[in-house]
């Protein structure tokens, strides 16, 4: 499941940092961890089991990020972790907490430690068996936080051999720091797949989703001191595939999968005038065949009160009325969900059955 840009970090960390009581608090927290009453996130940093085990992967990653910042004041986060902290959507939760380092001897992945001892882990999972994220069951891996990965500052290639230190920004009053957004984009996007980079750059090019739109020029100017020609080519290709009209990660993924499968490129966010004179926007439109494509994100229903103030039932009803009106204008409508697209990989089948033109062979972008 993709991350939405409005993900918030739940405060709930318990730390011994700054506590001067002769080590009594540290011992109490360590004893609570030994009993499975607290989970250990980092050295001297703990979290309540019910908070951690019920949290989505995005929140777990951010909790681990904040725990690292508590144990390593001044740590500067980079790559996917920094994108998350800047509020950007990602296709999947980052596997690592990415931290920048200027020392080659300090690079690499720090192996993640289980949050409680193996002797009590089963008891912890049993006590919270109904509290897994998004309704799924809990497993031993739920008691292992994301690993921390130290990433060396870029040195570039050829004549660009001097390490380039990217500027960092304070992100909140508790000391979280990340590299500036233009540097994070230039460093991270060329390492991503076409689908992953589209999710990020669609949001970056939009002025409505993640703050002021980012320009291609400002990112490339920031990349010049360190980026190789190959890295710059990957960046430019990713930028050209981005569409600022995409309003969700699901729309971004849909568009790239269509291109990779050889389907005709649709118009995005097409405005259609209804019989009563109002304009409605549809996600995708193929005018040659009169076909409308709509990605059905579950957030539209599960968070309907936040977005529109309507109940999920009312949203479904209005969607049906809208679709009937579009059909009355002579358009056909095809819909697909995240599960059909990503998990079942059925999008090409759905589009072919709906009659979307497919003039090209499948390709890798």
N, C-alpha and C positions, 0 to 999 in steps of 0.2 A: 504494500500500500504506500502511496506517496505521502510525503509530508506537505502540509499546507503552510503557507507563509505566516499564518497567525498562530503557529504553535507557541505556547508559553511555557516557561520553566517553572514548575511548582517548587516553591521554597519548602524544604523539609529536611535539610542536611543538619546533622549534629556533629559539631567539631570540638576538639580539645584545644584548638589553636587559640592562643591569647589567654588561656586559663591558668592562673598561678595559684594552685591549691595543694602544692606538694605532690602532684600526680594522682590525687584521689579520684578526680573526675575521669582521668584516663583509665584507671583501674576499673571504675564502675562501668564505663562504656565497654571495655574489653570483656568484662564478665558477662554483660548483657549480650554481647556478640557470641560468647561461648555457649550461652543458653539458647541462642537463636531468636532473641528478642530484638536484636538490631542486626543489620547487615553492614559489613565493612566495605566501603567504597574505595577508600584510599587510606594512607597512613594517618590515623587519628580522625578520620571522617566516616560517619555512619549515617544510615538512613533506615526509616521504619520499614519492616518487611511488607506491610500492606500497601504502602505508597509505591515501593519499587515494583512489586510483583503485579500490581494492577496497571502500571504505567505502560504506555505505548513505547516502541523502540526509540522514537524521536526524543521523548522525555527522558528515557534512561540515558541516552547519549548526552543530553544536556546536563543531567544531574552529574554524570561522571566528569564532564567538562568542568563544572563548577567545583567539584571535589578536588580536581587537580589544581585549579586556580587557588584553592584554599591552602594546599600543601606546598605549592610553588608560586608564591606571589611574584607578579611580573611576567608570568608565562604568556607568550604571544601565540594565539591559535591561528592556524592556517588551513588551506585547502577546504575539504568539505565541512569540517567543523566550523571554520570561519564563515562559510556561506550560511550555515544554519544560524549562527549568531547574528548575522546581518539580516536574518528574516527571510532567506530565500527558500523556495521549495526545492526538494530533491526527490529523485525517483525512489530512493530507498534510504533507510537510516544509515549513517556512516558506520563502517566497520571499526574504525579507529577514532580516537581523539587525537587530532593532528596538532602538534606543537612545533613551532619553529626553533631551530638551534643554530648557532654559529660555529659549533665545534663538530668536526667530522667524527671524533671519537665518541661523541654523545648521541650519534644517530642510531636509528633502529627502533624496533618494537619492544616495549616492555610487556612481558607476558602478563596477561590478566590473571589475578588470583581469585579463586572462589570466595564468595562473600561470607560464608560460614564454613565451619569444618565439615568434612564429609560425614562425620558421626551424627551431626544434627540436621543436615540438609534435608533428609527425607521428612523429618518432623516438621520443618519449616514449610515445605511444600504441601504436606498433608493439612496443616492448619489453614492454608490459604488456597486450597484446591479450587474453590469457586471464584477466586479473585484474579484470574488471568486477564491479560490485555485483550480487548476486542472479543471476549467470550471464549477464547481458546484455552485448552488445558495447559498446566504448567509442567516444565521439565527441568532437569538438572542444569541445563544451559541458561535457564532464567536466573540462576544464581551466580553467573559470571558476567561482570560488566564489560563494556568495550575496552580493548587494550589501548594504551597510550603509545603513539608513534612519534618519535622525534624526527623532524625533516630538516635537512641541511639547507641553508640559504643557497640560492641559485648562483652558479658560477658561469653558466653559459657554455658556449663552444667556440672553437677557433680563437679569434683575437679577444673575445669577451671572457677573460678568465678571472677577473677580479670579482670575488663574491659580492653580490648586490643585496643589501639589506633593505627590505621593504618597510615603509612606515607603518606603525601600528596605531590603533585608535582605542581609547577607553570606551567600552560599550555600556557600562553601568556604574553606579556608585559603589559597587562591591568589588570592583577591581578587574572584571573580565576585560581582556584585551584581545583584539584580533587585528590582522593586517587589513589595510584599507581595501575597500571593495574592488577597485579597479585592478589592484595587484592580485587579489584573490582570484578574480575571474581569469586573468591572464595566466596564472599559474595552474589553475585547476581544470578549466574547460578543455584544454588540449589533451588532457589525460583521460577524458571521459568518452564513452560511446556516443553515437549520434543521438540516441534517445535520451541519455542522461544529460547531455549538453543542451538539447532543445528545451528540456524542462527548466533549466537555469536561465538560458539566454532569452527565451520567450518572456520570462518575467523581467529580466534585466532591460530589455528593449521597450517594455511597457512603462508608461508613466503612471499607471493606475494601480499597479500590483505591489511593487516593492520600492516606492519612493521615486525620485526623479529618474527618468530614463538614462541609461548609460550609453555613451556613444562609442562606436568602433574605434575612432581615432584616439580617444583618451586612453583606452586600454592598450592599444598597440604602441603608443608613445611610452607607456609605463613598461612595456615588455622589451623595448629596444635594447636596454643595457645588458640583458641576460639571455633573451630567447634565441634559440638556433633557428635556422631557416625552416627546418622540419616542424618545429613547434609553432612557428608563426603561420605556416601553411595550414596546420590542423586548426588553429584558432580561426583563420579567415574562413575556412570551409564551414566550421560550426556556426559562425556568425551569419553566413549567407543562408543557412538552413533555418534560422530563427524567424519567428513570426510574432510581432508585438501584439497581434490581435487575439492570440490565444488567451483564454481567461482561466485556464486551469491546467494542472499537470496532465490530466487525462486527455485534454484536447491536444497538448503538445505531443504526447506519446502516440495518440491516434494518427496524427499527421505524418510523423516520421515512419511509423509502421506502414502506412499507405504508400509512401514514397519507396521504401525498401521492397515492398511487394510488387511494385510496378504499376500501381493504379494511377489514374489521371489525377493531377493535383486539383483539389477542390478550392472554391472560394471559401474564405474563412470569415466568420462573423458577418454573414450576408444579411442586409436589412431587407425585409419584405413588407410591403404595405398591405394591411388587412382591409376587409370590406368596410369597416367603420372608420378607416382613415389612419389608424395608429400604425406605427412601424414596430415590427418585432425582429429580433436578431436570431439567426440559427447558427449552429456551430460550423456546419459545412454545407456547401451547396454545389451541385454539379448541374449547371444550367442546360447542358446538351441533352440530358436525360430527365430533367425536371425532378431531381432527387435531392432531398434534404437529409443530412446525416446529423444525428444528435448523440453526443456522449452523455450517458446517464451516470453522473457521479453521485455516490450515496450521500455525500455531505449536503447535497441539495435537499435531501429529505431528513437526514438525522439532525441537521442543524438549521432547519428551516426557520425556526423562530428567530435565530440570530440574524439570518440573511434577509428575511422578508417579513417577519412577524407572524407568519402563517403556520398553521399546524401541518404536519406531514401529509395528512389526509387531504387538506385543502390544496397543498401544492400539487399532489397527484391529480386532483380534480381539475385544477387550472391547466396543467400540462395536457390533459386529455382534450379539453375544450380548445386549447390553442392548436393542437395537432389536427383536430377535426376541421378547424377553420383553414389550416394550411392545405389539407386534402381537398377541401371544397374549392380552393383556388386552382386545383389541377396538379398540385405537387404530390409526390410520393414521399414517405418519411421512413427512414430506417434508424433504429436505435441499437446501441450496444453498451455494455457495462464494463467496469474495470475487470471483473472476473473473467468475462468472455474474452476480453482483449489480451490481458497479460497472463492469467493463470491457465485458461483453456486454449489460448492462442487461436481463437476462432474468427478474428476480425477479417482476414482475407475471405474466408467462406461466407461470412455475413455480407460483405460488400459485393462479392461475385453474385450471390443469390439476388441481391437488390438491383443488380444491373449496372454497377459502377464500371465505366470503361477501364480496361487494363491494357494500355498500349505497349508497356515495357515488360521486360523480364525482371525477375527478382534480382536485387543487387544489395551490396553492403555499402552503406554511406560512410 
